Amino acid sequence: MPYYNKKEYPKQIWVSQIPEREVSLLRENLAGIKQTTFVLMKKEEAFHQLSEKRSRDIIFLSSNQSLLDLARDVDVPAIAYQKPETDTFLHADMVVEGFEEVDMTFLQRVYERHFNIPWTILETERCIVRELELSDLDDLFSMYAEPGMTDYMEGLYEYEEELEYQKAYIENMYRFYGYGIWLVFEKKTGTLIGRAGVEHREELNGDMELGYAIRTSFQHQGYAYEVCQAIMQYAGEELQVHLLHCLIQKENTLSEKLAIKLGFSYCGDREIDGILMSDYQIEW
């Protein structure tokens, strides 16, 4: 089944001990969301409802640490409202100082992260871009096994080593930074057709690199351009990144043509791990 039919989100939003102004902002941001029920509770009711929790479809919002601790104990994803300029620091899946930007997408991502559900990053006309989950490894190895796939990039480790590497990547990149190299799926079939995303590179003094690779059997159909354009827009709007590099191995003319088509300009060469790379850059 194609991944995009598996998307999950909280169907009930339980709110307790949040200032009225912040509750109003949250209601305003969630106006028109029909698939989710908004429930405002007093402290005692919230304690009782959390204690009797029977569903996984809940996300809980509060400024009360004892209620947030109870939510954690019963495996309910929780967002803490931290009053600005206070010395008390709350603990939850996410801590916010206001609800101006807390919309359904925000709540969904906190919910998905709590239950280790990979984020869907974006959709294009033909593709879904989402985080890797460990069940994708077999498809990833199948993609990398296609002739020509690793002509200009590193291959995967042996299976068990790659499994451990991806576990660490999910924890240290996706969960910590919220971005990285993602997977690309064709909407029509749900087939894994590539990888693309953005990462910091030490060799670039912390600047971000756009990386991309499309399965050889799906190349020359415009998928890379379609997906990379969307990722560049996402990087600018969601990550506030306005300078990107593409490091392309010499003689990889297809990738060079794509970078130029995307608006990148050649800015010199860099030797990385003994391999000579062309450095293409774009700033906007």
ABEGO torsion letter per residue (X at the ends): XBAAAABBBBABBBBBGBBAAAAAAAAAAABGBAABBBBBBBAAAAAAAAAABABAABBBBBABAAAAAAAAAAGBBBBBBBBBGBABBBBBABBBABAAABBAAAAAAAAAAAAGBBBBABBBAABBBBBBBAAAAAAAAAAAABBGAAAABBBBBBAAAAAAAAAAAAAAAAAAAGBEBBBBBBAAAGBBAEBBEBBBBAAAGGBBBBBBBBBAAABGAGAAAAAAAAAAAAAAAAAGBABBBBBBBBGBAAAAAAAAAAGBBBAEBBBBGGBBBBBBBBBX
